[in-house]
């Protein structure tokens, strides 16, 4: 729903052409908004700023410290993103600057001899910043691009003062590495964050930034702004942690805890009646999350794409249809006969991904894509593809108005729309039911076909929603129908996603969830197989108020690792042209929750404009070594061995963490690869050890999982190892002896 005149834009039901270009989308206002002037999710203190005591994040520091205690304007957020051969510097203020936004920059912090100017944009935010504390509010968004820069180079810049703002400190940024640069690098990958349960993830992200992670790639569900009403609705049945931390209901009369300010220094509940970590305002949640993230977004590029929680002010109603009564009829603390949320239930500024489009600036225009929705970029040996899994394909989760039309209608009636209706943000040349008619599909086909595999042998794609999971849903089928064949045909190595609030690693999959058994070396090492399969990784556990997803049925045989307990994010490390490492970093102390090694077969090239990688076509083996402080090995049968001063006793098949290091792991891989036979049978693991223990049951919780293809140690004699075939997470694994010829154990 881009246009203000849908009848003129949408045309007939079967075929039409919607021209959008790369501008920020408009909002349809064919029907009036009838809710409260400013929806506030708090019946006790329904004022815009609230008492502040229940919302500790309302005092998150802005990007620039104001020069006075009562500033008239201020720079609240700074966020970097890549553009080809350059950088975009995005910053946010409550009010306009009075001049074009600019930055002074140079190659030295003491010599900012160049000036770049840019553009500002805004929208009719609800509530406007004129009614909100200045240092907690953003309504004007400024984009300054600096292009023509050297790759992998650090530059310095300063945002000057304007119209009451304070000049920023002199800050650095580093440009992306050129395509083909073979230097190892690491990317932080995350989904589904917000801030309620994301404190541990945030701390580990800060650590990763300090350790030199190149950039962050956030695949949607960013601030959870649309959970602003968390203080007035009971929990959903599938949310294990309630809004008030204890109960799924808010019984009448109003509990006394609603009337009690949060004591000083107390850790808040999960968005509970005391306020917790959620603001009672949609826009404030965006403001607070972005200010919280300044220590990350101002230091490294922060690349985003849309998720379902970016679409509008709400996704669903609560028991008694409280939101229908509130948003449609302006009835506070009331109920409605039935849920009747429509596209027009939200204030105009909170529809159609408006905040998401304004609060970030991705390189859609520069890469032939559209805005923040779909784009791509190169970094070193990898080509990264950001996709829109919410709109702009047939049967998308967030419908276009065309899908709401009845009979001969040219625009839908108010009650025929849904609250998250959005887009399309690109052109549709033909029927909205035809995937190939969408601009996103056509862009993706062109983008993937143009990849030069001699420079970027790795191609990684991400959208918010998974194509496969042990939690099956109808949107997965529609997403596969739109994009799976295109990704496989062009040799995409891995497809990343979130949406489901857990960590899940799948086996390499071809069309229709066919497990590519020939590409499985062991439970933690896969081959890529261009044109046949790709690895699927679900990374939806960064935090968020809705807590973890839980299994309703059995774990499917496509799932290798499933963690429904821990929050965190993942690191994607491009080691070289033939090896990629994926690491799940838990938020509770940075423990390694899972690790996968993806390897390219000798002489095997990818799709697109591909050529052979650095491993020649006649190569048959390659070796990778790494010194680690700990590692995890799979023990298929009972065994006892020592590592330094530790004795490890294994009583049944399990993964075992070795901590008495440093240890040097050596991976020697040769072809052909072994054959695997999938099965749904789970494995029960248990062992005793001086170093600790792992979980038991269906899911093996890995505390570190470098595939121990071979190792030596710098501290003691290597352990002896015995055992043979058994099952790991439902996959029948060839025994240790059977892996010879594919993987050599160097003991």
Secondary structure as UniProt FT lines:
FT   HELIX           6..10
FT   TURN            21..22
FT   TURN            53..54
FT   HELIX           56..59
FT   TURN            69..70
FT   STRAND          75..83
FT   TURN            84..85
FT   STRAND          86..93
FT   STRAND          102..106
FT   TURN            109..110
FT   STRAND          114..117
FT   STRAND          119..122
FT   HELIX           129..131
FT   HELIX           134..136
FT   STRAND          140..146
FT   TURN            151..152
FT   STRAND          154..158
FT   TURN            163..164
FT   STRAND          171..174
FT   TURN            179..180
FT   STRAND          185..190
FT   HELIX           199..210
FT   TURN            211..212
FT   STRAND          215..218
FT   HELIX           225..227
FT   TURN            228..232
FT   TURN            237..238
FT   TURN            243..244
FT   HELIX           256..259
FT   TURN            264..265
FT   TURN            273..274
FT   TURN            276..277
FT   HELIX           282..292
FT   HELIX           294..297
FT   TURN            298..299
FT   STRAND          301..304
FT   HELIX           308..310
FT   TURN            319..320
FT   HELIX           322..323
FT   HELIX           324..328
FT   TURN            332..333
FT   HELIX           343..345
FT   HELIX           348..350
FT   TURN            352..353
FT   HELIX           354..359
FT   HELIX           365..367
FT   TURN            371..373
FT   STRAND          374..379
FT   TURN            380..381
FT   STRAND          382..386
FT   TURN            394..395
FT   HELIX           401..404
FT   TURN            407..408
FT   HELIX           414..416
FT   TURN            419..420
FT   TURN            432..433
FT   HELIX           435..437
FT   HELIX           439..449
FT   TURN            453..455
FT   STRAND          458..462
FT   HELIX           474..489
FT   TURN            490..491
FT   STRAND          494..497
FT   STRAND          503..506
FT   HELIX           511..513
FT   HELIX           517..519
FT   STRAND          520..522
FT   TURN            523..524
FT   STRAND          525..527
FT   TURN            530..532
FT   STRAND          533..539
FT   TURN            545..546
FT   TURN            557..558
FT   STRAND          559..563
FT   STRAND          568..576
FT   TURN            577..578
FT   STRAND          579..586
FT   TURN            587..589
FT   STRAND          592..599
FT   TURN            602..603
FT   TURN            617..618
FT   STRAND          621..628
FT   STRAND          631..635
FT   STRAND          639..643
FT   TURN            644..645
FT   STRAND          646..650
FT   STRAND          654..658
FT   STRAND          663..670
FT   STRAND          677..678
FT   STRAND          687..689
FT   TURN            690..691
FT   STRAND          711..713
FT   STRAND          726..728
FT   TURN            729..730
FT   STRAND          731..733
FT   HELIX           737..739
FT   TURN            740..742
//
